[in-house]
């Protein structure tokens, strides 16, 4: 599979980012575009941020420049918002003029061009991207797609198109926009714990199949806060689970929603955000430390996962949501069997070798998962940030709820 690494990330480094970089002063909220908040972002283990509110060519241009300086100081990349290069207001001449004022900033990763566009915008976005590539060929033209629970009219931008499916939407995006990677969001934590969205794995299965066919990587989002009365604030197992299950399906990038807490007076009608990874006062919340632990694990397994191609998944026992048969396989190479009350194993080809990403497929309980191989194998085993090499034909992993582990046959 083609790898996509935006300028500044090393080959084999997983993009680990977050929506909502430290925010400007808005309403009663003090300015977070400061050294302390950017240091927290770096110490969290992120390598890029989405600039949502500090927007070039609107009232927060000064903060946008400062964000780039601070991101650069802490080794972070920033996808900036510039209203001259946004799907609903693009102006090519004005963009060149604007871009020339910040193009030399080390932290600049690219621009955020559109979030959750309907397919009616794909052709325009493609034209914008081609122009963007002539001006700044090494930067990212970032688009994030809708989830499958969006209504047909949201997906296609037309009323009365009830026949327009989510698969149509993804196919059109790939065919028309011709992306180098595919980013999307889907938030499964509705109602009371441990209720889980029924279509969660349907979403992952569609994205996995479409991006494998197109030979491009995908990035997904992990919910870290609440933005609606029916959306719960995730506990540790739910934060881990959203990431580890995506990795088992082949995700090559993890993004968090959100890092800083959005200002509720500046979000769409019907949304109301509670404290995210840092709160209204810029202080880390409990979930900050959960994500910090998760990101340390991602760092320890990224080289193998970024260089691997998904071959299918093995599921054993119960699951919070139904896993589509289309992505399941009965066994994989020398892996003879999997045992556990709730186990999910992503099976990968790693440059001709076998890699297995094993997930405790529940948000409720710890579990022991046992892998049995045809013969004794030399295994590389990565759990949390610990790595060991052993010889065995049977391996039992003790995993916390939602936790994942990487096994490589050496």
Secondary structure, 3 states (H helix, E strand, C coil): CCCCCCCCCCCCCCEEEEECCCCCCECCECCCCCHHHHHHHHHHCCCEEEEEEEEECCCCHHHHHHHHHHHHHCCCEEEEEEHHHCCCCCCHHHHHHHHCCCCCCCCEEEEEEEECCCHHHHHHHHHHHHHHHHHCCCCEEEEEECCCCCCHHHHHCCCCCCCCCHHHHHHHHHHHHCCCEEEECCCCCECCCCCCCCCHHHHHHHHHHHHHHHCCEEEEEEECCCCCCCECCCCHHHHHHHHHHHHHCCCCEEEEECCCCCCHHHCCCCCCCCCCCECCCCCECHHHHHHHHHHHHHHHHHHHHHCEEEEEEEEEECCCCCCCHHHECCCECCEEEEECCEEEEEEEEECCEEEEEEEECCCCCCEEEEEEEEEEEEEEEEECCEEEEEEEEEEEEEECCCCEEEEEEC
